[in-house]
């Protein structure tokens, strides 16, 4: 058989789907294999010269193997109640309910004398639970509403990212760490209350989650955003504890960076409903336990 006769012979590769046939055509066109698409009833056929048939089949098989798991399966529609709509307002609302019990800061107030930050009693007497109980107390309605409004927004987005359990647990850790750092660098007596240390801890965690240390831009943008929020919202009246705000932010950044780099196995465990429930229960028990010790 002459070479010209071989070129005139054709081989058909059958596929039932039009879109698949079009993809095959693009693959063969990319490797310069002559072909054409023909429709026969409901079937589409990719027709190639017989001399190129083996190479065409090899290229299509290679393409199919390389793209066997593509496209990836879509994410599950149900990502868990804690991701779809974190119960931010009910949990933040607990601060309002607790304020209705404790009232504003006043001299001799039982709740504040037992639960407020008191540098001397924490460091000298070992009353470490104050680092957490102070987060649940507020000096006046303005202080409370400021923390509630800003905290609700930040906690909503943080819990959408981490889940409600891990989100609240990490924010409490950042708040406690910020309070501890704040009293460690001070001298003399220092008293403070408020959830704002944890609020800026949430800012720090969000910055840490976005931190990319491999590029200057990936470092400066998240840290610059956190510093801007601190300058805009963390500096206010004379009674504002700027140190607590700063150290809450500073504690949150490395925590968020670590959370973004959890091993896959740990991430899968945490992302389950049971994992989130464990962290949420741990947060509630920690607050209850610290107040139990305080009283």
Residue pairs with C-beta under 8 A, 6 or more apart in sequence:
6 49
6 50
6 51
7 49
7 51
8 49
9 49
9 50
9 51
10 47
10 48
10 49
10 50
11 47
11 48
11 49
11 50
11 53
11 56
12 38
12 45
12 46
12 47
13 24
13 45
13 46
13 47
13 48
13 53
13 56
13 57
13 60
14 43
14 44
14 45
15 21
15 24
15 43
15 44
15 45
15 46
16 42
16 43
16 44
17 44
18 44
20 44
21 37
21 44
21 45
21 46
22 37
24 46
24 60
25 35
25 37
25 46
27 59
27 60
27 63
28 35
28 46
28 48
28 56
28 59
28 60
29 35
31 55
31 59
33 48
33 52
33 55
33 56
33 59
34 48
34 49
34 52
35 46
35 47
35 48
35 52
35 56
36 46
36 47
37 44
37 45
37 46
37 47
38 44
38 45
38 47
39 45
46 56
48 56
78 84
80 163
80 271
80 272
80 273
80 276
81 273
82 159
82 163
82 164
82 165
82 273
82 276
83 160
83 163
86 155
86 156
86 159
86 160
86 163
86 164
86 167
87 164
88 152
88 155
88 156
88 159
88 164
89 152
91 155
91 164
91 168
92 148
92 151
92 152
92 155
95 136
95 138
95 144
95 147
95 148
95 151
95 195
96 144
96 148
98 136
98 137
99 138
99 141
99 144
101 111
102 109
102 111
102 112
102 137
102 138
103 109
103 111
104 138
104 139
104 140
104 141
105 112
105 116
105 137
105 138
105 139
105 140
105 193
106 112
111 137
112 137
112 193
114 133
114 294
114 295
115 129
115 130
115 133
115 134
115 136
115 137
115 193
115 291
115 294
116 130
116 133
116 134
116 137
116 191
116 192
116 193
117 130
117 131
117 134
117 179
117 182
117 183
117 190
117 191
117 192
117 193
118 127
118 130
118 189
118 190
118 191
119 183
119 186
119 188
119 189
119 190
119 191
120 189
121 127
121 130
122 128
122 130
122 131
122 183
123 183
127 294
129 289
129 290
129 291
129 293
129 294
130 294
131 176
131 179
131 180
132 172
132 175
132 176
132 286
132 287
132 290
133 287
133 290
133 291
133 294
134 179
134 192
134 193
134 194
135 172
135 175
135 176
135 179
135 194
135 195
135 197
135 198
136 195
136 287
136 291
137 193
137 194
138 144
138 147
138 193
138 194
138 195
139 193
139 194
139 239
143 194
143 196
146 196
147 194
147 195
147 196
147 199
150 199
150 233
151 195
151 198
151 199
151 202
154 199
154 202
154 203
154 206
155 167
155 168
155 171
155 202
157 206
158 167
158 170
158 171
158 202
158 205
158 206
159 167
159 168
161 167
161 206
161 209
162 170
162 205
162 259
163 270
163 271
163 275
163 276
163 279
164 276
164 280
165 275
165 276
165 277
165 278
165 279
165 280
165 281
165 282
165 283
166 259
166 270
166 275
166 276
166 279
168 279
168 280
168 283
169 279
169 280
169 282
169 283
170 201
170 205
170 252
170 255
170 256
170 259
171 198
171 201
171 202
171 205
171 252
172 198
172 283
172 286
172 287
173 201
173 251
173 255
174 197
174 198
174 201
174 202
174 204
174 205
174 248
174 251
174 252
174 255
175 195
175 197
175 198
175 201
175 248
175 251
177 201
177 247
177 248
177 251
177 255
178 197
178 198
178 200
178 201
178 244
178 245
178 246
178 247
178 248
178 249
178 250
178 251
178 252
179 192
179 197
179 244
179 247
179 248
181 247
181 250
181 251
182 190
182 192
182 197
182 241
182 243
182 244
182 247
183 190
185 243
186 243
192 241
192 244
194 241
194 244
196 234
196 241
196 244
196 245
196 248
197 241
197 244
197 245
197 247
197 248
198 248
199 248
200 229
200 230
200 234
200 244
200 245
200 246
200 248
200 249
200 252
201 248
201 249
201 251
201 252
201 255
202 252
203 226
203 229
203 230
203 248
203 249
203 252
204 226
204 248
204 249
204 250
204 251
204 252
204 253
204 255
204 256
205 252
205 253
205 255
205 256
205 259
206 226
206 252
206 256
207 222
207 223
207 225
207 226
207 249
207 252
207 253
207 256
208 222
208 252
208 253
208 254
208 255
208 256
208 257
208 258
208 259
208 260
209 256
209 257
209 259
209 260
210 221
210 222
210 256
211 218
211 219
211 222
211 223
211 253
211 256
211 257
211 260
212 218
212 219
212 222
213 219
213 257
222 253
223 253
226 249
226 253
230 245
230 246
230 249
234 240
234 242
234 245
234 246
234 249
235 242
235 245
262 270
269 275
270 276
270 279
